[in-house]
Amino acid sequence: MSAESSRANTKRDMGLDELLKNMKLSEAEREVVVLDRAEKENLPAVKWMAVGKLLTMKQYSEQSLAATMRAAWTPAREVSFCPLGKNLFTVQAHCLGDWKRIMEEGLWIFRGYTLMLEEYDGSTSLPTVPPSKVQAWIQIHKVPPLYRIESIMK
């Protein structure tokens, strides 16, 4: 038996865990997780989670933001905040009523800056759709009847 075939047999006999330990992975490669279809289907469903971003370039206290939002939302149960990166964090409600209030009853303001929220399923380390829009109602007074056409108003 040659030395090369001996090494191949040794590698074959090593377990998968052992082989993974010997791999030299970059930081980006370590963050990627690939699951097969059966594993994906067995993952627990993440409920009532959103990713948030404050519409500001200024620094702010994450603890102060969390405390202020909890006070504004007056949740029945706990609302969790978890940082993901600079000015990016998850918000998770622990009951449907709190979730609806947080997601539907806002425009949420912290120190004069808008808090943007997007639903997030937690399946990626960073959201594929980062918060980038603010929903708001506007009211326009004294629009002449000629201009009250949907295409013009849009």
DSSP file (Angstrom, degrees, kcal/mol; ACC not computed):
  #  RESIDUE AA STRUCTURE BP1 BP2  ACC     N-H-->O    O-->H-N    N-H-->O    O-->H-N    TCO  KAPPA ALPHA  PHI   PSI    X-CA   Y-CA   Z-CA
    1    1 A M              0   0    0      0, 0.0     2,-0.1     0, 0.0     0, 0.0   0.000 360.0 360.0 360.0 132.0    0.0    0.0    0.0
    2    2 A S     >  -     0   0    0      1,-0.1     4,-1.8     4,-0.0     5,-0.1  -0.324 360.0-113.7 -78.7 163.2    1.4    3.4   -1.0
    3    3 A A  H  > S+     0   0    0      1,-0.2     4,-2.1     2,-0.2     5,-0.1   0.864 116.1  55.0 -63.3 -36.4    1.7    6.3    1.4
    4    4 A E  H  > S+     0   0    0      1,-0.2     4,-1.9     2,-0.2    -1,-0.2   0.919 109.1  44.9 -66.2 -43.9   -0.9    8.3   -0.6
    5    5 A S  H  > S+     0   0    0      1,-0.2     4,-2.1     2,-0.2    -1,-0.2   0.818 110.3  56.5 -70.8 -28.5   -3.5    5.5   -0.4
    6    6 A S  H  X S+     0   0    0     -4,-1.8     4,-2.2     2,-0.2    -2,-0.2   0.912 107.5  48.1 -65.4 -42.8   -2.7    5.2    3.3
    7    7 A R  H  X S+     0   0    0     -4,-2.1     4,-2.5     2,-0.2    -2,-0.2   0.892 110.2  52.4 -63.6 -39.7   -3.5    8.9    3.8
    8    8 A A  H  X S+     0   0    0     -4,-1.9     4,-2.3     2,-0.2    -2,-0.2   0.910 109.9  48.2 -63.1 -42.6   -6.7    8.6    1.9
    9    9 A N  H  X S+     0   0    0     -4,-2.1     4,-2.0     2,-0.2    -1,-0.2   0.894 110.5  51.8 -64.6 -39.3   -7.8    5.6    4.1
   10   10 A T  H  X S+     0   0    0     -4,-2.2     4,-1.3     2,-0.2    -2,-0.2   0.928 110.9  47.3 -62.7 -44.9   -6.9    7.6    7.2
   11   11 A K  H  < S+     0   0    0     -4,-2.5     3,-0.2     1,-0.2    -1,-0.2   0.890 110.8  52.2 -63.2 -39.1   -9.0   10.6    6.0
   12   12 A R  H  < S+     0   0    0     -4,-2.3    -1,-0.2     1,-0.2    -2,-0.2   0.872 109.2  50.2 -64.7 -35.9  -11.9    8.3    5.1
   13   13 A D  H  < S+     0   0    0     -4,-2.0    -1,-0.2    -5,-0.1    -2,-0.2   0.732  91.4  94.5 -75.8 -22.4  -11.8    6.8    8.6
   14   14 A M  S  < S-     0   0    0     -4,-1.3     2,-0.0    -3,-0.2    -3,-0.0  -0.437  82.2-115.4 -68.8 143.0  -11.8   10.2   10.3
   15   15 A G     >  -     0   0    0     -2,-0.1     4,-2.1     1,-0.1     5,-0.2  -0.297  22.6-109.2 -73.8 164.1  -15.3   11.4   11.3
   16   16 A L  H  > S+     0   0    0      1,-0.2     4,-2.6     2,-0.2     5,-0.2   0.895 119.1  55.3 -60.6 -41.6  -16.9   14.5    9.8
   17   17 A D  H  > S+     0   0    0      1,-0.2     4,-2.0     2,-0.2    -1,-0.2   0.908 107.4  49.8 -58.9 -42.3  -16.5   16.4   13.0
   18   18 A E  H  > S+     0   0    0      1,-0.2     4,-1.4     2,-0.2    -1,-0.2   0.914 110.9  48.9 -63.5 -43.6  -12.8   15.7   13.0
   19   19 A L  H  X S+     0   0    0     -4,-2.1     4,-0.6     1,-0.2    -2,-0.2   0.901 109.9  51.8 -63.2 -41.0  -12.4   16.9    9.4
   20   20 A L  H >< S+     0   0    0     -4,-2.6     3,-0.9     1,-0.2    -1,-0.2   0.875 105.9  55.1 -64.1 -36.6  -14.4   20.1   10.1
   21   21 A K  H 3< S+     0   0    0     -4,-2.0    -1,-0.2     1,-0.2    -2,-0.2   0.847 106.8  51.4 -63.9 -33.3  -12.1   20.9   13.0
   22   22 A N  H 3< S+     0   0    0     -4,-1.4    -1,-0.2    -3,-0.2    -2,-0.2   0.564  87.8 105.5 -82.0  -8.4   -9.1   20.6   10.7
   23   23 A M    <<  -     0   0    0     -3,-0.9     2,-0.8    -4,-0.6    -3,-0.0  -0.446  66.9-138.1 -74.1 145.2  -10.5   23.0    8.1
   24   24 A K        +     0   0    0     -2,-0.1     2,-0.3     0, 0.0    -1,-0.1  -0.879  32.2 179.2-103.8 100.4   -9.1   26.5    7.9
   25   25 A L        -     0   0    0     -2,-0.8     2,-0.1     1,-0.0    -2,-0.0  -0.792  24.7-127.1-106.3 144.9  -12.2   28.8    7.4
   26   26 A S     >  -     0   0    0     -2,-0.3     4,-1.8     1,-0.1     5,-0.1  -0.338  34.8-102.7 -76.3 168.8  -12.3   32.5    7.1
   27   27 A E  H  > S+     0   0    0      1,-0.2     4,-1.2     2,-0.2    -1,-0.1   0.901 123.5  51.1 -60.2 -42.4  -14.6   34.6    9.3
   28   28 A A  H  > S+     0   0    0      1,-0.2     4,-0.8     2,-0.2     3,-0.3   0.887 109.2  50.7 -63.6 -39.4  -17.1   35.0    6.5
   29   29 A E  H  4 S+     0   0    0      1,-0.2     3,-0.5     2,-0.2    -1,-0.2   0.843 105.7  56.0 -68.5 -32.9  -17.1   31.2    5.8
   30   30 A R  H  < S+     0   0    0     -4,-1.8    -1,-0.2     1,-0.2    -2,-0.2   0.810 103.1  56.0 -68.0 -28.4  -17.7   30.5    9.5
   31   31 A E  H  < S+     0   0    0     -4,-1.2     2,-0.4    -3,-0.3    -1,-0.2   0.723  88.4  89.8 -77.5 -21.2  -20.9   32.6    9.5
   32   32 A V     <  -     0   0    0     -4,-0.8     2,-0.5    -3,-0.5    92,-0.0  -0.631  57.3-170.9 -81.8 129.0  -22.5   30.8    6.6
   33   33 A V        -     0   0    0     -2,-0.4     2,-0.5     2,-0.0    -3,-0.0  -0.984   4.0-164.3-120.9 126.8  -24.7   27.9    7.7
   34   34 A V        -     0   0    0     -2,-0.5     2,-0.4     0, 0.0    -2,-0.0  -0.951   9.5-175.0-113.6 123.9  -26.1   25.5    5.1
   35   35 A L        -     0   0    0     -2,-0.5     2,-0.1     2,-0.0    -2,-0.0  -0.885  23.0-122.1-115.9 147.3  -28.9   23.2    6.1
   36   36 A D     >  -     0   0    0     -2,-0.4     4,-2.3     1,-0.1     3,-0.2  -0.366  39.2 -96.3 -79.6 171.5  -30.6   20.4    4.1
   37   37 A R  H  > S+     0   0    0      1,-0.2     4,-2.2     2,-0.2     5,-0.2   0.869 122.8  52.0 -58.5 -42.3  -34.3   20.6    3.4
   38   38 A A  H  > S+     0   0    0      1,-0.2     4,-1.1     2,-0.2    -1,-0.2   0.901 110.8  48.1 -63.4 -40.9  -35.3   18.3    6.3
   39   39 A E  H  4 S+     0   0    0     -3,-0.2     4,-0.5     1,-0.2     3,-0.4   0.904 110.3  52.1 -66.0 -40.8  -33.3   20.4    8.8
   40   40 A K  H >< S+     0   0    0     -4,-2.3     3,-1.0     1,-0.2    -2,-0.2   0.898 107.8  51.7 -61.4 -40.5  -34.8   23.6    7.5
   41   41 A E  H 3< S+     0   0    0     -4,-2.2    -1,-0.2     1,-0.2    -2,-0.2   0.763 107.9  53.0 -68.9 -23.8  -38.3   22.2    7.9
   42   42 A N  T 3< S+     0   0    0     -4,-1.1    -1,-0.2    -3,-0.4    -2,-0.2   0.467  81.4 113.4 -91.0  -2.4  -37.5   21.2   11.6
   43   43 A L  S <  S-     0   0    0     -3,-1.0     2,-0.1    -4,-0.5     3,-0.0  -0.430  77.3-106.6 -66.7 142.8  -36.4   24.7   12.6
   44   44 A P        -     0   0    0      0, 0.0     2,-0.3     0, 0.0    -1,-0.1  -0.438  35.8-109.0 -69.5 145.7  -38.6   26.4   15.1
   45   45 A A        -     0   0    0     -2,-0.1     2,-0.6    -3,-0.1    76,-0.0  -0.575  26.3-135.9 -74.7 132.6  -40.8   29.2   13.7
   46   46 A V        -     0   0    0     -2,-0.3     2,-0.4    75,-0.3     3,-0.3  -0.802  25.5-159.6 -89.9 125.5  -39.7   32.6   14.9
   47   47 A K        -     0   0    0     -2,-0.6    46,-0.1     1,-0.2    48,-0.0  -0.831  56.8  -0.6-110.4 145.2  -42.7   34.6   15.9
   48   48 A W  S    S+     0   0    0     -2,-0.4    45,-2.4     1,-0.2     2,-0.4   0.854  84.4 145.0  55.7  47.5  -43.2   38.3   16.2
   49   49 A M  E     +A   92   0A   0     71,-0.3    71,-2.2    -3,-0.3     2,-0.3  -0.924  20.1 174.0-118.1 142.5  -39.7   39.5   15.3
   50   50 A A  E     -AB  91 119A   0     41,-2.7    41,-3.0    -2,-0.4     2,-0.4  -0.947  28.1-127.2-137.8 159.2  -38.6   42.6   13.5
   51   51 A V  E     -AB  90 118A   0     67,-3.0    67,-2.2    -2,-0.3     2,-0.3  -0.916  31.8-159.9-105.7 138.5  -35.4   44.3   12.6
   52   52 A G  E     -AB  89 117A   0     37,-3.7    37,-1.8    -2,-0.4     2,-0.3  -0.859  16.5-179.7-123.1 154.6  -35.1   47.9   13.6
   53   53 A K  E     - B   0 116A   0     63,-2.2    63,-3.2    -2,-0.3     2,-0.5  -0.975  24.7-131.7-150.1 135.7  -33.0   50.9   12.6
   54   54 A L  E     - B   0 115A   0     -2,-0.3     2,-2.3    61,-0.2    61,-0.2  -0.780  25.3-124.7 -90.4 131.0  -33.1   54.4   13.9
   55   55 A L  S    S+     0   0    0     59,-3.2    59,-0.4    -2,-0.5     2,-0.3  -0.465  75.5  94.1 -79.1  75.3  -33.2   57.0   11.1
   56   56 A T        -     0   0    0     -2,-2.3    -2,-0.1    57,-0.1    57,-0.0  -0.984  62.7-149.3-157.8 156.0  -30.1   59.0   12.3
   57   57 A M  S    S+     0   0    0     -2,-0.3     2,-0.1     2,-0.1    -1,-0.1   0.496  75.2  97.5-100.9 -10.9  -26.4   59.2   11.7
   58   58 A K  S    S-     0   0    0      1,-0.1     2,-0.2     0, 0.0    -2,-0.1  -0.375  81.6-106.1 -77.6 156.4  -25.8   60.3   15.3
   59   59 A Q        +     0   0    0     -2,-0.1     2,-0.3    28,-0.0    -1,-0.1  -0.513  42.8 174.1 -78.6 151.6  -24.8   58.0   18.1
   60   60 A Y        -     0   0    0     -2,-0.2     2,-0.6     0, 0.0    27,-0.1  -0.964  37.7 -93.7-151.5 163.7  -27.4   57.0   20.7
   61   61 A S     >  -     0   0    0     -2,-0.3     4,-2.4     1,-0.2     5,-0.1  -0.738  22.9-156.5 -85.8 120.8  -27.7   54.7   23.7
   62   62 A E  H  > S+     0   0    0     -2,-0.6     4,-2.5     1,-0.2     5,-0.2   0.869  96.6  52.8 -62.9 -36.5  -29.2   51.3   22.7
   63   63 A Q  H  > S+     0   0    0      2,-0.2     4,-2.4     1,-0.2    -1,-0.2   0.893 109.2  48.7 -66.3 -39.4  -30.3   50.8   26.3
   64   64 A S  H  > S+     0   0    0      2,-0.2     4,-2.6     1,-0.2    -2,-0.2   0.907 111.1  50.3 -67.0 -41.4  -32.1   54.2   26.3
   65   65 A L  H  X S+     0   0    0     -4,-2.4     4,-2.8     2,-0.2     5,-0.2   0.948 112.0  47.5 -59.4 -49.3  -33.8   53.4   23.0
   66   66 A A  H  X S+     0   0    0     -4,-2.5     4,-2.4     1,-0.2    -2,-0.2   0.919 114.0  46.7 -60.2 -45.4  -35.0   50.1   24.3
   67   67 A A  H  X S+     0   0    0     -4,-2.4     4,-1.9     2,-0.2    -1,-0.2   0.903 113.7  48.3 -64.7 -41.2  -36.3   51.6   27.6
   68   68 A T  H  X S+     0   0    0     -4,-2.6     4,-2.1     2,-0.2    -2,-0.2   0.916 113.0  47.0 -66.2 -43.7  -38.0   54.5   25.7
   69   69 A M  H  X S+     0   0    0     -4,-2.8     4,-2.9     2,-0.2     5,-0.2   0.902 110.2  52.6 -67.2 -40.2  -39.7   52.2   23.2
   70   70 A R  H  X S+     0   0    0     -4,-2.4     4,-1.7    -5,-0.2    -1,-0.2   0.909 110.7  48.6 -60.2 -40.3  -40.9   49.8   25.9
   71   71 A A  H  < S+     0   0    0     -4,-1.9    -1,-0.2     2,-0.2    -2,-0.2   0.890 114.2  45.9 -66.3 -38.9  -42.4   52.7   27.8
   72   72 A A  H  < S+     0   0    0     -4,-2.1    -2,-0.2     1,-0.2    -1,-0.2   0.880 117.0  43.5 -70.6 -38.6  -44.1   53.9   24.5
   73   73 A W  H  < S-     0   0    0     -4,-2.9    -2,-0.2    -5,-0.2    -1,-0.2   0.727  86.7-156.5 -79.9 -21.9  -45.4   50.5   23.6
   74   74 A T     <  -     0   0    0     -4,-1.7    -3,-0.1    -5,-0.2    -4,-0.1   0.928  21.9-156.7  40.2  62.6  -46.6   49.5   27.1
   75   75 A P        -     0   0    0      0, 0.0    -1,-0.1     0, 0.0     4,-0.1  -0.304  23.0-141.7 -70.6 149.6  -46.3   45.8   26.3
   76   76 A A  S    S+     0   0    0      2,-0.1     2,-0.2    19,-0.1     3,-0.1   0.819  89.7  21.4 -74.4 -32.9  -48.3   43.2   28.2
   77   77 A R  S    S-     0   0    0      1,-0.1    18,-0.1    18,-0.1    17,-0.0  -0.688 108.3 -59.2-125.8-179.8  -45.3   40.9   28.1
   78   78 A E        -     0   0    0     -2,-0.2    16,-0.7    16,-0.1     2,-0.5  -0.267  39.0-156.6 -63.1 144.0  -41.5   41.2   27.6
   79   79 A V  E     -C   93   0A   0     14,-0.2     2,-0.3    15,-0.1    14,-0.2  -0.994  15.6-148.5-120.6 121.8  -40.1   42.8   24.4
   80   80 A S  E     -C   92   0A   0     12,-2.8    12,-2.5    -2,-0.5     2,-0.4  -0.714   9.7-164.3 -96.4 139.8  -36.5   41.8   23.6
   81   81 A F  E     +C   91   0A   0     -2,-0.3    10,-0.2    10,-0.2    -2,-0.0  -0.970   9.8 177.7-117.0 136.6  -33.9   43.9   21.9
   82   82 A C  E     -C   90   0A   0      8,-1.9     8,-3.1    -2,-0.4     2,-0.1  -0.958  26.7-125.6-141.9 121.2  -30.8   42.4   20.5
   83   83 A P  E     +C   89   0A   0      0, 0.0     6,-0.3     0, 0.0     3,-0.1  -0.387  25.5 175.6 -68.5 141.3  -28.0   44.3   18.6
   84   84 A L  E     -     0   0A   0      4,-3.2     2,-0.3     1,-0.4     5,-0.2   0.611  64.8 -44.9-110.8 -26.4  -27.1   43.0   15.1
   85   85 A G  E >  S-C   88   0A   0      3,-1.9     3,-1.6    41,-0.0    -1,-0.4  -0.944  96.1 -21.9 178.7-168.7  -24.6   45.7   14.1
   86   86 A K  T 3  S-     0   0    0      1,-0.3     3,-0.1    -2,-0.3     0, 0.0  -0.477 131.7 -12.9 -65.4 119.2  -24.2   49.5   14.1
   87   87 A N  T 3  S+     0   0    0     -2,-0.4     2,-0.3     1,-0.2    -1,-0.3   0.834 116.8 105.1  56.7  37.7  -27.7   51.0   14.3
   88   88 A L  E <   + C   0  85A   0     -3,-1.6    -4,-3.2   -35,-0.1    -3,-1.9  -0.965  39.5 149.1-146.6 128.2  -29.3   47.6   13.5
   89   89 A F  E     -AC  52  83A   0    -37,-1.8   -37,-3.7    -2,-0.3     2,-0.3  -0.974  39.4-111.8-154.3 161.2  -31.1   45.4   16.1
   90   90 A T  E     -AC  51  82A   0     -8,-3.1    -8,-1.9    -2,-0.3     2,-0.4  -0.753  19.8-161.1 -98.4 150.2  -33.9   42.9   16.5
   91   91 A V  E     -AC  50  81A   0    -41,-3.0   -41,-2.7    -2,-0.3     2,-0.5  -1.000  10.1-174.2-126.5 127.7  -37.1   43.5   18.4
   92   92 A Q  E     -AC  49  80A   0    -12,-2.5   -12,-2.8    -2,-0.4   -43,-0.2  -0.973   8.7-159.2-130.7 122.4  -39.1   40.5   19.5
   93   93 A A  E     - C   0  79A   0    -45,-2.4   -14,-0.2    -2,-0.5   -15,-0.1  -0.565  10.9-148.0 -87.9 158.9  -42.5   40.6   21.1
   94   94 A H  S    S+     0   0    0    -16,-0.7     2,-0.3    -2,-0.2   -16,-0.1   0.186  77.6  40.5-117.7  15.9  -43.7   37.7   23.1
   95   95 A C  S  > S-     0   0    0    -18,-0.1     4,-2.0   -47,-0.1     3,-0.2  -0.966  79.2-119.6-156.8 153.8  -47.4   38.0   22.4
   96   96 A L  H  > S+     0   0    0     -2,-0.3     4,-2.7     1,-0.2     5,-0.2   0.856 109.5  56.9 -63.0 -39.1  -49.5   38.9   19.4
   97   97 A G  H  > S+     0   0    0      1,-0.2     4,-2.0     2,-0.2    -1,-0.2   0.915 109.3  45.3 -60.9 -43.8  -51.1   42.0   20.9
   98   98 A D  H  > S+     0   0    0      2,-0.2     4,-2.7     1,-0.2    -1,-0.2   0.914 111.9  53.4 -64.4 -42.4  -47.8   43.6   21.6
   99   99 A W  H  X S+     0   0    0     -4,-2.0     4,-2.6     1,-0.2     5,-0.3   0.928 109.1  48.1 -58.7 -47.3  -46.6   42.6   18.1
  100  100 A K  H  X>S+     0   0    0     -4,-2.7     4,-2.6     1,-0.2     5,-0.5   0.909 111.9  49.4 -62.5 -41.6  -49.6   44.3   16.5
  101  101 A R  H  X5S+     0   0    0     -4,-2.0     4,-1.7    -5,-0.2    -1,-0.2   0.942 113.8  45.8 -62.0 -46.9  -49.2   47.4   18.5
  102  102 A I  H  <5S+     0   0    0     -4,-2.7     4,-0.2     1,-0.2    -2,-0.2   0.915 122.7  34.3 -63.0 -44.5  -45.4   47.7   17.7
  103  103 A M  H  <5S+     0   0    0     -4,-2.6    -1,-0.2    -5,-0.2    -2,-0.2   0.761 129.3  29.0 -86.4 -26.0  -45.8   47.0   14.0
  104  104 A E  H  <5S+     0   0    0     -4,-2.6    -3,-0.2    -5,-0.3    -2,-0.2   0.684 113.0  53.7-111.5 -21.2  -49.2   48.7   13.2
  105  105 A E  S  <<S+     0   0    0     -4,-1.7     2,-0.1    -5,-0.5    -3,-0.1   0.338  92.1 106.0-102.0   9.2  -49.7   51.6   15.6
  106  106 A G        +     0   0    0     -4,-0.2     2,-0.1    -5,-0.1    -4,-0.0  -0.406  32.1 152.3 -86.0 163.3  -46.5   53.5   15.0
  107  107 A L        -     0   0    0     -2,-0.1     2,-0.5    29,-0.1     9,-0.1  -0.388  53.1-161.4-118.0 111.8  -44.8   56.1   13.7
  108  108 A W  E     -D  115   0A   0      7,-0.5     7,-3.0    -2,-0.1     2,-0.4  -0.760   8.2-167.0 -96.6 130.5  -42.3   55.6   16.6
  109  109 A I  E     -D  114   0A   0     -2,-0.5     2,-0.4     5,-0.2     5,-0.2  -0.940  10.5-172.6-120.7 135.6  -40.0   58.4   17.4
  110  110 A F  E >  S-D  113   0A   0      3,-3.1     3,-2.0    -2,-0.4   -45,-0.1  -0.973  78.9 -24.5-128.2 116.1  -36.9   58.4   19.7
  111  111 A R  T 3  S-     0   0    0     -2,-0.4     3,-0.1     1,-0.3    -1,-0.1   0.840 128.1 -48.6  50.4  39.2  -35.3   61.8   20.5
  112  112 A G  T 3  S+     0   0    0      1,-0.3     2,-0.4     0, 0.0    -1,-0.3   0.457 118.1 109.6  85.8   1.4  -36.8   63.3   17.3
  113  113 A Y  E <   - D   0 110A   0     -3,-2.0    -3,-3.1   -57,-0.0    -1,-0.3  -0.886  69.4-115.9-113.9 143.2  -35.7   60.4   15.0
  114  114 A T  E     - D   0 109A   0    -59,-0.4   -59,-3.2    -2,-0.4     2,-0.7  -0.531  17.5-138.9 -79.0 137.7  -37.9   57.8   13.4
  115  115 A L  E     -BD  54 108A   0     -7,-3.0    -7,-0.5    -2,-0.2     2,-0.4  -0.875  18.6-155.9 -94.8 117.4  -37.6   54.2   14.3
  116  116 A M  E     -B   53   0A   0    -63,-3.2   -63,-2.2    -2,-0.7     2,-0.4  -0.793  11.4-171.4 -95.9 136.3  -38.0   52.0   11.2
  117  117 A L  E     -B   52   0A   0     -2,-0.4     2,-0.4    16,-0.3   -65,-0.2  -0.987   9.5-179.5-130.7 138.5  -39.1   48.4   11.6
  118  118 A E  E     -B   51   0A   0    -67,-2.2   -67,-3.0    -2,-0.4    11,-0.0  -0.995  37.8-103.1-132.2 139.7  -39.3   45.5    9.1
  119  119 A E  E     -B   50   0A   0     -2,-0.4     2,-0.3   -69,-0.2   -69,-0.3  -0.300  41.2-169.3 -58.6 147.2  -40.5   42.0    9.8
  120  120 A Y        -     0   0    0    -71,-2.2   -71,-0.3     1,-0.1    -1,-0.0  -0.994  24.1-159.9-146.6 131.6  -37.7   39.5   10.2
  121  121 A D        -     0   0    0     -2,-0.3   -75,-0.3   -73,-0.1    -1,-0.1   0.536  36.4-128.5 -93.1  -6.1  -37.7   35.7   10.3
  122  122 A G  S    S+     0   0    0      1,-0.1   -72,-0.0     2,-0.1    -2,-0.0   0.605  73.0 121.4  75.1  10.8  -34.3   35.3   12.0
  123  123 A S        +     0   0    0    -77,-0.1     2,-0.3     2,-0.0    -1,-0.1   0.575  68.2  49.2 -86.8  -8.0  -33.1   32.8    9.4
  124  124 A T  S    S-     0   0    0      1,-0.1    -2,-0.1   -92,-0.0   -92,-0.1  -0.916  84.1-121.9-126.5 155.7  -30.1   34.9    8.3
  125  125 A S  S    S+     0   0    0     -2,-0.3    -1,-0.1   -94,-0.1   -93,-0.0   0.852 105.4  25.0 -67.2 -31.7  -27.4   36.5   10.4
  126  126 A L  S    S-     0   0    0     -3,-0.0    -1,-0.1     4,-0.0   -41,-0.0  -0.975 101.0 -98.8-126.7 146.0  -28.3   39.9    8.9
  127  127 A P        -     0   0    0      0, 0.0    -7,-0.1     0, 0.0    -2,-0.1  -0.310  16.1-143.6 -65.3 144.1  -31.7   40.7    7.4
  128  128 A T  S    S+     0   0    0      1,-0.3    -8,-0.1    -4,-0.0     0, 0.0   0.771  99.1  43.4 -75.3 -25.9  -32.1   40.4    3.6
  129  129 A V  S    S-     0   0    0    -10,-0.2    -1,-0.3   -11,-0.0   -78,-0.1  -0.855  83.0-162.6-119.6  93.4  -34.5   43.5    3.8
  130  130 A P        -     0   0    0      0, 0.0     2,-0.1     0, 0.0   -13,-0.1  -0.411  38.7 -86.6 -72.4 153.3  -33.0   46.1    6.1
  131  131 A P        +     0   0    0      0, 0.0   -15,-0.1     0, 0.0   -13,-0.1  -0.398  65.1 147.5 -60.0 127.0  -35.4   48.8    7.4
  132  132 A S        +     0   0    0     -2,-0.1     2,-0.3     1,-0.1   -14,-0.0   0.302  46.9  61.2-146.6   7.9  -35.4   51.5    4.8
  133  133 A K        -     0   0    0    -16,-0.1     2,-0.4     2,-0.0   -16,-0.3  -0.969  54.7-150.4-142.1 158.0  -38.9   53.1    4.7
  134  134 A V        -     0   0    0     -2,-0.3     2,-0.5   -18,-0.1   -18,-0.1  -0.993  15.8-143.7-127.3 124.0  -41.3   55.0    7.0
  135  135 A Q        +     0   0    0     -2,-0.4     2,-0.3     2,-0.0    -2,-0.0  -0.750  32.1 160.7 -88.2 133.2  -45.0   54.7    6.5
  136  136 A A        -     0   0    0     -2,-0.5     2,-0.4   -29,-0.0   -29,-0.1  -0.993  34.9-126.3-149.5 151.7  -46.8   57.9    7.2
  137  137 A W        -     0   0    0     -2,-0.3     2,-0.3     2,-0.0    -2,-0.0  -0.776  24.4-167.3 -95.3 143.3  -50.2   59.5    6.5
  138  138 A I        -     0   0    0     -2,-0.4     2,-0.4     2,-0.0    -2,-0.0  -0.950   7.8-154.8-127.0 154.5  -50.4   62.9    4.9
  139  139 A Q        -     0   0    0     -2,-0.3     2,-0.5     2,-0.0    -2,-0.0  -0.996   5.5-163.1-129.5 127.6  -53.3   65.2    4.5
  140  140 A I        -     0   0    0     -2,-0.4     3,-0.3     3,-0.0     2,-0.2  -0.946  10.9-153.4-114.1 125.3  -53.5   67.8    1.8
  141  141 A H        +     0   0    0     -2,-0.5    -2,-0.0     1,-0.2     0, 0.0  -0.628  65.8  16.6 -96.9 155.0  -56.0   70.6    2.1
  142  142 A K        +     0   0    0     -2,-0.2    -1,-0.2     1,-0.2     0, 0.0   0.846  68.8 170.3  57.8  44.3  -57.8   72.7   -0.6
  143  143 A V        -     0   0    0     -3,-0.3    -1,-0.2     1,-0.0     5,-0.1  -0.761  38.3-118.0 -82.1 123.4  -57.1   70.4   -3.6
  144  144 A P    >   -     0   0    0      0, 0.0     3,-1.7     0, 0.0     4,-0.4  -0.305  21.1-115.9 -61.8 146.3  -59.1   71.7   -6.5
  145  145 A P  G >  S+     0   0    0      0, 0.0     3,-1.4     0, 0.0    -2,-0.0   0.822 112.9  63.1 -53.5 -35.5  -61.7   69.2   -7.8
  146  146 A L  G 3  S+     0   0    0      1,-0.3     3,-0.0     2,-0.1    -3,-0.0   0.815 105.3  46.5 -59.7 -31.0  -60.0   69.0  -11.2
  147  147 A Y  G <  S+     0   0    0     -3,-1.7     2,-1.5     1,-0.2    -1,-0.3   0.379  81.0 101.3 -94.2   2.6  -56.9   67.5   -9.5
  148  148 A R    <   +     0   0    0     -3,-1.4     2,-0.4    -4,-0.4    -1,-0.2  -0.298  51.9 122.7 -85.7  52.9  -58.7   65.0   -7.3
  149  149 A I     >  -     0   0    0     -2,-1.5     4,-2.8     1,-0.1     3,-0.4  -0.933  68.9-126.4-115.5 138.0  -57.9   62.2   -9.7
  150  150 A E  H  > S+     0   0    0     -2,-0.4     4,-2.3     1,-0.2    -1,-0.1   0.879 108.4  51.8 -53.3 -45.3  -56.0   59.1   -8.3
  151  151 A S  H  4 S+     0   0    0      1,-0.2    -1,-0.2     2,-0.2    -3,-0.0   0.881 113.7  44.1 -62.9 -37.6  -53.3   59.3  -11.0
  152  152 A I  H  4 S+     0   0    0     -3,-0.4    -2,-0.2     1,-0.2    -1,-0.2   0.914 112.2  52.0 -72.5 -41.8  -52.6   62.9  -10.2
  153  153 A M  H  <        0   0    0     -4,-2.8    -2,-0.2     1,-0.3    -1,-0.2   0.845 360.0 360.0 -64.7 -33.8  -52.7   62.5   -6.4
  154  154 A K     <        0   0    0     -4,-2.3    -1,-0.3    -5,-0.3    -2,-0.2   0.515 360.0 360.0 -68.7 360.0  -50.2   59.6   -6.6
